[in-house]
């Protein structure tokens, strides 16, 4: 086994942290200065390793170690390089850095592969910046629609097309469905990623082999509309209190969630934003408007549909009883995906060969691997134990755990790519 070059990984992590620390956490904004700097850092690393460096119209980054048979479908690994606002340094980036560490180890050893091996830095995975799931990986397969390019980034009020163009991309080609990747041209896709929850840490396992990725249904801009009134002069029977109505909906849906779990459904339900209008709300007013967001996730599309039906059923009953109305806005979401069984078995065998503990587990979070899997590409995900969760500044992946994961990734990539030692 050729060891991944971990000193390179340590330098890359430190460089990424230094250039994207915002004073509290890590911010690598999608199609902004933070993500752009990260892509430039990885591209320069690829050039120094002698890799082919290329980008597509959406500016996804492809760092390729050429194989002896360039006509064969390529082996691809990687992840995203953007982050949520004030996030952590490893979410996404660990997968790209791991791929670079593996390939750097091969280059230093003079090894060659039968197939091309591509480390991919994917754009725009975090939908905190644009309300679309998997922008970069969808664009790579020509799956983004023209309307997707017209959505705005909330902090800049500029469109996705504007941001892609500002960074040097070609949004017109993206909108036209021009693709760089086709499923037939890919042998497999492997994504290393930190676990974003507590399962591995709690179980004492280092690695997780992902069985499937949850899909989602989201209402990002929902509202309850009631009636503003004086807090002291309006009796209970005369109120249309938007806050009370939303509280009733949240309470009812917690019961529905528990009911569906008892019936065997696997899902999560989150009301991640709840706020009154700061221009009108006041401590001495009955609130007439509340904005909120709903995030439903499951690996089963039928469960997503069922929870959506129960959400609207509950909202209609509450609206009728309390004299309010619900507005949902444009829904968004993503499809569930199943990981490839043979690749998952290969991860287990590689973990056993290197002495790393591994368990099968689902992914409640969305990942670009879902795009690859749903395009028919054999796909696997490898989770690395990570303390303190994710989407916060306190991500705490241990480098020894990362090195163990990179070894497992390297073994599977070497097998799929047909790696040969020097000479």
NUKEVEX-715952 format. One record per residue (C-alpha): x, y, z; residue number from 1. Coordinates in steps of 0.001 Angstrom, whole numbers, plus 500000, padded with zeros to 6 digits. Layout:
<lofis>
LOFI        x        y        z   romi
LOFI        X        Y        Z    NUM
...
</lofis>
This chain:
<lofis>
LOFI        x        y        z   romi
LOFI   500000   500000   500000      1
LOFI   501227   503489   499093      2
LOFI   500543   505809   502009      3
LOFI   498618   509057   501435      4
LOFI   500893   512058   501852      5
LOFI   499400   513458   505062      6
LOFI   501855   516396   505436      7
LOFI   500334   517856   502262      8
LOFI   496859   517472   503745      9
LOFI   497911   519261   506927     10
LOFI   499330   522168   504922     11
LOFI   496208   522442   502784     12
LOFI   493908   522441   505810     13
LOFI   495964   525166   507435     14
LOFI   496027   527262   504267     15
LOFI   492273   526918   503798     16
LOFI   491661   527876   507409     17
LOFI   493940   530925   507227     18
LOFI   492343   532334   504099     19
LOFI   488706   531756   505099     20
LOFI   488537   532397   508850     21
LOFI   485944   535121   509438     22
LOFI   486846   535895   513042     23
LOFI   484435   533310   514445     24
LOFI   484353   530356   512069     25
LOFI   485028   529466   508455     26
LOFI   483181   531177   505619     27
LOFI   483824   530047   502056     28
LOFI   480899   531661   500306     29
LOFI   479493   529973   497213     30
LOFI   480675   531718   494029     31
LOFI   482283   534356   496200     32
LOFI   485726   535243   497467     33
LOFI   485913   532391   499983     34
LOFI   485071   529516   497661     35
LOFI   487089   531082   494848     36
LOFI   490233   531259   496981     37
LOFI   489843   527624   498026     38
LOFI   489562   526511   494406     39
LOFI   492643   528498   493446     40
LOFI   494572   526903   496325     41
LOFI   493681   523379   495224     42
LOFI   494329   524159   491552     43
LOFI   497822   525400   492388     44
LOFI   498452   522262   494434     45
LOFI   497405   520176   491440     46
LOFI   499769   522033   489138     47
LOFI   502676   521482   491545     48
LOFI   501913   517746   491549     49
LOFI   501919   517685   487744     50
LOFI   498192   516973   487446     51
LOFI   496047   518174   484566     52
LOFI   493979   521138   485776     53
LOFI   490620   521877   484137     54
LOFI   487318   523580   484925     55
LOFI   483867   523335   483395     56
LOFI   481405   526120   482609     57
LOFI   480203   526189   486240     58
LOFI   483851   526258   487438     59
LOFI   483918   522807   488993     60
LOFI   487589   521878   489338     61
LOFI   489069   518669   487839     62
LOFI   492591   517637   488862     63
LOFI   493540   514582   486812     64
LOFI   496343   512054   487161     65
LOFI   496430   510561   483633     66
LOFI   496128   506788   483354     67
LOFI   497736   504447   480862     68
LOFI   494360   503821   479183     69
LOFI   492740   507189   478782     70
LOFI   489846   505682   476863     71
LOFI   488607   503886   479976     72
LOFI   486006   505404   482314     73
LOFI   487710   507522   484964     74
LOFI   487802   506990   488716     75
LOFI   486641   510184   490473     76
LOFI   486893   511312   494066     77
LOFI   486317   514676   495741     78
LOFI   483741   516846   497436     79
LOFI   482804   520510   497771     80
LOFI   484939   523447   498928     81
LOFI   482287   525974   499954     82
LOFI   480991   526254   503524     83
LOFI   477986   527624   505334     84
LOFI   478476   531046   506985     85
LOFI   480601   530647   510124     86
LOFI   481009   526931   509571     87
LOFI   483962   524616   510078     88
LOFI   487116   523916   508101     89
LOFI   486493   520251   507247     90
LOFI   482920   520070   505935     91
LOFI   483435   519315   502260     92
LOFI   487092   520286   502092     93
LOFI   488217   517058   503799     94
LOFI   487061   515056   500773     95
LOFI   489040   517125   498295     96
LOFI   492127   517253   500515     97
LOFI   491992   513479   501045     98
LOFI   491945   512893   497309     99
LOFI   494959   515154   496883    100
LOFI   496822   513371   499697    101
LOFI   496200   509984   498061    102
LOFI   497283   511126   494597    103
LOFI   500306   512977   496017    104
LOFI   501417   509744   497655    105
LOFI   501192   507951   494313    106
LOFI   503070   510709   492489    107
LOFI   505859   510718   495075    108
LOFI   506157   506920   494748    109
LOFI   506231   507039   490948    110
LOFI   503145   504815   490694    111
LOFI   500885   504811   487630    112
LOFI   497268   503810   487122    113
LOFI   495408   502052   484343    114
LOFI   492586   504605   484413    115
LOFI   492522   508362   484834    116
LOFI   492055   509352   488460    117
LOFI   490290   512684   488978    118
LOFI   490134   514697   492180    119
LOFI   487111   516959   491842    120
LOFI   486538   520223   493716    121
LOFI   482789   520705   493393    122
LOFI   481143   524106   493466    123
LOFI   478147   525290   495421    124
LOFI   477038   522285   497460    125
LOFI   475833   524347   500419    126
LOFI   472319   525610   499692    127
LOFI   472671   528272   502397    128
LOFI   473863   530615   499640    129
LOFI   471454   529747   496814    130
LOFI   468177   527837   497410    131
LOFI   469129   524955   495104    132
LOFI   470569   521602   496126    133
LOFI   473840   520427   494535    134
LOFI   474404   523313   492115    135
LOFI   477931   522290   491108    136
LOFI   477419   518565   490636    137
LOFI   474147   519131   488800    138
LOFI   475880   521599   486477    139
LOFI   478647   519080   485796    140
LOFI   476019   516689   484412    141
LOFI   474091   519428   482565    142
LOFI   471118   519186   484927    143
LOFI   470648   522823   485996    144
LOFI   467748   524612   484342    145
LOFI   467747   528175   483077    146
LOFI   465411   529222   485910    147
LOFI   467968   527967   488439    148
LOFI   470460   530505   487146    149
LOFI   468024   533310   487997    150
LOFI   467773   532631   491738    151
LOFI   469399   535241   493963    152
LOFI   471953   534983   496733    153
LOFI   470202   536534   499757    154
LOFI   473172   538573   500955    155
LOFI   474036   540123   497564    156
LOFI   470637   540077   495820    157
LOFI   472503   539040   492660    158
LOFI   471689   535968   490604    159
LOFI   473524   532673   490422    160
LOFI   474354   533516   486805    161
LOFI   475891   536826   487887    162
LOFI   478058   535125   490498    163
LOFI   479242   532389   488125    164
LOFI   480132   535018   485531    165
LOFI   481955   537170   488094    166
LOFI   484154   534198   488992    167
LOFI   485015   533530   485350    168
LOFI   482415   530894   484477    169
LOFI   479979   530643   481587    170
LOFI   476410   530625   482915    171
LOFI   474929   530605   479409    172
LOFI   476512   527207   478769    173
LOFI   475328   525968   482153    174
LOFI   471763   527069   481372    175
LOFI   471983   525360   477974    176
LOFI   472781   522049   479666    177
LOFI   476360   521762   478445    178
LOFI   477912   518964   480527    179
LOFI   481435   517778   481210    180
LOFI   480446   514537   482923    181
LOFI   478442   511614   481553    182
LOFI   477696   508515   483599    183
LOFI   479223   506241   480952    184
LOFI   482545   508035   481233    185
LOFI   482894   507404   484966    186
LOFI   483929   504142   486592    187
LOFI   482863   505348   490043    188
LOFI   482646   508302   492401    189
LOFI   483973   508132   495977    190
LOFI   483348   510965   498422    191
LOFI   485091   511207   501779    192
LOFI   483276   513523   504188    193
LOFI   483206   514255   507894    194
LOFI   480218   512848   509705    195
LOFI   477993   515784   510607    196
LOFI   476311   514149   513589    197
LOFI   477280   512243   516751    198
LOFI   476882   508579   515701    199
LOFI   480516   507596   515111    200
LOFI   481847   509460   518130    201
LOFI   479135   507946   520321    202
LOFI   479771   504425   519028    203
LOFI   483554   504660   519176    204
LOFI   483979   503904   515463    205
LOFI   486373   505840   513255    206
LOFI   484641   505478   509896    207
LOFI   481191   505102   508407    208
LOFI   480215   503478   505112    209
LOFI   477128   505344   503948    210
LOFI   474178   503210   502889    211
LOFI   472021   505981   501467    212
LOFI   471542   509748   501396    213
LOFI   468314   511392   502472    214
LOFI   466291   513446   500085    215
LOFI   464607   516626   501231    216
LOFI   461501   518755   500859    217
LOFI   461846   522354   501977    218
LOFI   459701   525432   502324    219
LOFI   462249   528186   502803    220
LOFI   459902   531193   502696    221
LOFI   456660   530117   504404    222
LOFI   454421   532545   506324    223
LOFI   451449   532577   508653    224
LOFI   449222   535599   508112    225
LOFI   446954   536610   510974    226
LOFI   445798   540045   512122    227
LOFI   447722   542667   514082    228
LOFI   445845   543941   517138    229
LOFI   446403   545645   520477    230
LOFI   447766   543203   523043    231
LOFI   445703   544597   525905    232
LOFI   442468   545521   524169    233
LOFI   441883   542363   522099    234
LOFI   440243   539397   523910    235
LOFI   441321   535864   523020    236
LOFI   438212   535085   520996    237
LOFI   438820   538076   518728    238
LOFI   442446   537314   517892    239
LOFI   444060   535858   514757    240
LOFI   447477   535377   516351    241
LOFI   450058   534220   513812    242
LOFI   452536   533099   516487    243
LOFI   449937   530980   518281    244
LOFI   448919   529403   514964    245
LOFI   452497   528523   514067    246
LOFI   453120   527145   517561    247
LOFI   450075   524921   517100    248
LOFI   451420   523699   513757    249
LOFI   454861   522916   515181    250
LOFI   453333   521093   518148    251
LOFI   450979   519093   515922    252
LOFI   453763   518111   513528    253
LOFI   455941   516818   516380    254
LOFI   453107   514390   517162    255
LOFI   452814   513435   513489    256
LOFI   456568   512820   513285    257
LOFI   456435   510476   516277    258
LOFI   453373   508733   514819    259
LOFI   455115   508116   511491    260
LOFI   458244   506815   513219    261
LOFI   456122   504323   515166    262
LOFI   454722   503180   511824    263
LOFI   458230   502461   510547    264
LOFI   459016   505658   508635    265
LOFI   462506   507176   508859    266
LOFI   462530   510982   508630    267
LOFI   463487   514266   510255    268
LOFI   461482   517483   510561    269
LOFI   462996   520875   511361    270
LOFI   461565   524393   511666    271
LOFI   464952   526081   511282    272
LOFI   463758   529685   511063    273
LOFI   460887   531326   512942    274
LOFI   460622   535112   513121    275
LOFI   458155   537993   513216    276
LOFI   458395   541062   511000    277
LOFI   460748   543446   512860    278
LOFI   459130   546445   511164    279
LOFI   455676   545713   512584    280
LOFI   455981   543311   515504    281
LOFI   456051   544773   518998    282
LOFI   455698   543481   522556    283
LOFI   452335   545265   522803    284
LOFI   450882   543832   519575    285
LOFI   449168   540594   518723    286
LOFI   451460   539359   515893    287
LOFI   449856   539383   512486    288
LOFI   452649   537687   510555    289
LOFI   455280   535024   511231    290
LOFI   457808   533769   508697    291
LOFI   459261   530292   509018    292
LOFI   461120   527543   507187    293
LOFI   460398   523808   507079    294
LOFI   462957   521096   506269    295
LOFI   461714   517498   505863    296
LOFI   464249   514742   505115    297
LOFI   463967   511027   504423    298
LOFI   465577   508319   502327    299
LOFI   462086   507379   501079    300
LOFI   460212   509590   498626    301
LOFI   456896   508162   499825    302
LOFI   457685   509307   503363    303
LOFI   458517   512792   502095    304
LOFI   455185   512968   500271    305
LOFI   453277   511640   503273    306
LOFI   454825   514147   505686    307
LOFI   454103   516937   503210    308
LOFI   450443   515861   503070    309
LOFI   450218   515783   506861    310
LOFI   451872   519220   507092    311
LOFI   449277   520806   504824    312
LOFI   446420   518899   506438    313
LOFI   447401   520246   509850    314
LOFI   447866   523771   508503    315
LOFI   444402   523791   506907    316
LOFI   442763   522704   510173    317
LOFI   444630   525323   512206    318
LOFI   443867   528059   509659    319
LOFI   440156   527277   509815    320
LOFI   440094   527137   513610    321
LOFI   442151   530265   514275    322
LOFI   441259   532602   511404    323
LOFI   444746   532704   509865    324
LOFI   446169   531665   506507    325
LOFI   449365   529857   505516    326
LOFI   451547   530747   502521    327
LOFI   454250   528284   501543    328
LOFI   456299   529907   498794    329
LOFI   458252   527900   496244    330
LOFI   459245   524453   497520    331
LOFI   462738   523099   496933    332
LOFI   464378   519779   497627    333
LOFI   466486   516866   496515    334
LOFI   466039   513194   495654    335
LOFI   467203   510397   497968    336
LOFI   470059   508207   496732    337
LOFI   471292   504674   497442    338
LOFI   475025   503969   497584    339
LOFI   476597   501162   495559    340
LOFI   476757   497869   497469    341
LOFI   480001   496629   495881    342
LOFI   481803   499868   496671    343
LOFI   480490   499819   500216    344
LOFI   481871   496289   500601    345
LOFI   485207   497510   499216    346
LOFI   485310   500216   501899    347
LOFI   484738   497578   504591    348
LOFI   487511   495367   503196    349
LOFI   489927   498300   503018    350
LOFI   489081   499312   506584    351
LOFI   489728   495754   507781    352
LOFI   493053   495694   505929    353
LOFI   494170   498907   507629    354
LOFI   492760   498131   511080    355
LOFI   490175   500936   511079    356
LOFI   486769   500419   512694    357
LOFI   483857   501048   510339    358
LOFI   480077   500743   510447    359
LOFI   477258   501055   507924    360
LOFI   475102   504129   508450    361
LOFI   472706   506408   506553    362
LOFI   473390   510065   505819    363
LOFI   470742   512470   507038    364
LOFI   472580   515345   505358    365
LOFI   472627   515837   501606    366
LOFI   475813   515388   499576    367
LOFI   476941   515663   495958    368
LOFI   477241   511866   495929    369
LOFI   473455   511829   495555    370
LOFI   473758   513519   492161    371
LOFI   476317   510989   490935    372
LOFI   474342   507998   492241    373
LOFI   471080   509213   490708    374
LOFI   472830   509592   487339    375
LOFI   473710   505901   487452    376
LOFI   477352   506264   488529    377
LOFI   478494   503621   491071    378
LOFI   478946   505808   494148    379
LOFI   480143   505416   497730    380
LOFI   480607   507736   500679    381
LOFI   483083   507340   503521    382
LOFI   482356   509239   506743    383
LOFI   485137   510260   509140    384
LOFI   484474   510600   512858    385
LOFI   484119   514266   513818    386
LOFI   483325   515741   517210    387
LOFI   480889   518638   517782    388
LOFI   478835   518116   514645    389
LOFI   479070   520368   511609    390
LOFI   477849   523684   510202    391
LOFI   479505   525345   513186    392
LOFI   483018   526608   513999    393
LOFI   483680   523745   516429    394
LOFI   484130   520890   513963    395
LOFI   486857   518708   515474    396
LOFI   488106   516023   513104    397
LOFI   491269   514404   514442    398
LOFI   494088   514132   511898    399
LOFI   494746   510514   512922    400
LOFI   491138   509705   511982    401
LOFI   491549   511605   508718    402
LOFI   494717   509648   507921    403
LOFI   492882   506365   508576    404
LOFI   490087   507430   506239    405
LOFI   492556   508539   503556    406
LOFI   494242   505105   503684    407
LOFI   490897   503386   503161    408
LOFI   490026   505778   500344    409
LOFI   493436   505218   498757    410
LOFI   493093   501435   498796    411
LOFI   489694   501512   497080    412
LOFI   490821   504108   494531    413
LOFI   493949   502073   493770    414
LOFI   491895   498930   493201    415
LOFI   489380   500663   490941    416
LOFI   492044   502578   488996    417
LOFI   494417   499637   488510    418
LOFI   497373   501196   490323    419
LOFI   500839   499815   489527    420
LOFI   503990   500542   491549    421
LOFI   506948   502357   490016    422
LOFI   508942   500399   487456    423
</lofis>
